[in-house]
Amino acid sequence: MITRTITPKVKRHINKELHSIGTYHSEIPLDSIFSILAMNQIVPISEDGTEWEGFLCGENSFCYFDMAWISVLTQEPLVKVKNSVLALSWYRMSSNRYEILAYVT
């Protein structure tokens, strides 16, 4: 798989958008987080290089998602982002709402 870096300007832009979705949610807002990435032509990917599909478990944890640029022609992830990952952590509070932290490293 070909790799390409993500610029600091794009990282700042994505992180500003991720911050705008807020901290507290009734569920982990994966759709909102992944939509922000998609608007910037990026998708989270699995270890095999395909678009990530799955679910998150546990009341509190964290994970890191590798990312890839979406091909403009085929709309498929082809070029791995080599200098950044999507970091996501969650904590379920006593109110049953989740405290979320998401950012691109």
C-alpha positions in Angstrom: 0.0 0.0 0.0 1.3 3.5 -0.9 1.7 5.9 2.0 1.3 9.7 2.1 1.6 12.1 5.0 -1.1 14.5 6.3 -0.1 18.1 6.7 -0.3 20.0 10.0 -2.9 22.4 8.4 -5.2 19.4 7.6 -4.7 17.9 11.1 -5.7 21.3 12.7 -8.7 21.5 10.5 -9.9 18.0 11.3 -9.2 18.4 15.0 -11.2 21.7 15.1 -14.1 19.9 13.4 -13.9 16.9 15.8 -13.8 19.3 18.8 -17.0 20.9 17.5 -19.1 17.7 17.9 -18.8 18.2 21.7 -17.7 16.0 24.6 -20.8 14.4 26.1 -23.0 12.0 24.1 -25.7 9.4 24.8 -23.7 7.1 22.5 -20.2 7.0 21.0 -20.7 9.3 17.9 -18.7 7.1 15.4 -20.9 8.3 12.5 -20.2 11.9 13.2 -16.4 11.3 13.7 -16.1 9.3 10.5 -18.2 11.8 8.6 -15.7 14.5 9.5 -12.9 12.3 8.2 -14.8 11.6 5.0 -15.4 15.3 4.4 -11.6 15.6 4.3 -11.2 12.5 2.0 -10.0 10.2 4.8 -11.4 7.0 6.2 -10.4 4.8 9.1 -8.9 1.5 8.0 -8.4 -2.0 9.4 -5.1 -3.9 9.6 -5.7 -5.3 6.1 -6.1 -1.9 4.5 -9.9 -2.1 4.0 -12.3 0.5 5.4 -12.8 -0.2 9.2 -16.0 -2.0 10.1 -16.7 -3.0 13.7 -18.0 -1.9 17.0 -16.5 -0.6 20.3 -17.0 -2.4 23.6 -16.7 -1.4 27.2 -17.7 1.4 29.5 -14.3 3.1 29.2 -11.4 2.5 26.9 -9.4 3.9 24.0 -8.4 2.9 20.5 -6.3 4.1 17.6 -7.5 3.9 14.0 -5.1 3.8 11.1 -6.3 6.1 8.3 -6.2 6.2 4.5 -6.9 8.8 1.8 -10.0 8.1 -0.3 -9.3 7.8 -4.0 -11.2 10.5 -5.8 -11.8 8.3 -8.8 -12.9 5.0 -7.1 -14.0 6.3 -3.6 -11.9 3.5 -2.1 -9.1 3.9 0.5 -5.8 3.3 -1.3 -3.2 5.6 0.1 -2.4 5.0 3.8 -1.8 8.1 6.0 1.7 7.3 7.4 2.2 10.0 10.0 -1.1 10.1 11.9 -3.9 8.0 13.4 -7.3 8.8 14.8 -7.3 8.5 18.6 -10.6 7.9 20.3 -11.3 7.5 24.0 -14.6 7.1 25.8 -15.8 6.9 29.4 -19.3 6.1 30.5 -20.3 8.4 33.3 -22.8 7.6 36.1 -25.5 9.5 34.1 -25.1 6.9 31.3 -23.7 9.5 29.0 -20.3 9.0 27.3 -17.4 11.5 27.7 -15.7 11.4 24.3 -12.2 12.5 23.2 -11.3 12.2 19.5 -8.4 13.7 17.7 -5.9 13.1 14.9 -2.4 12.8 16.2 
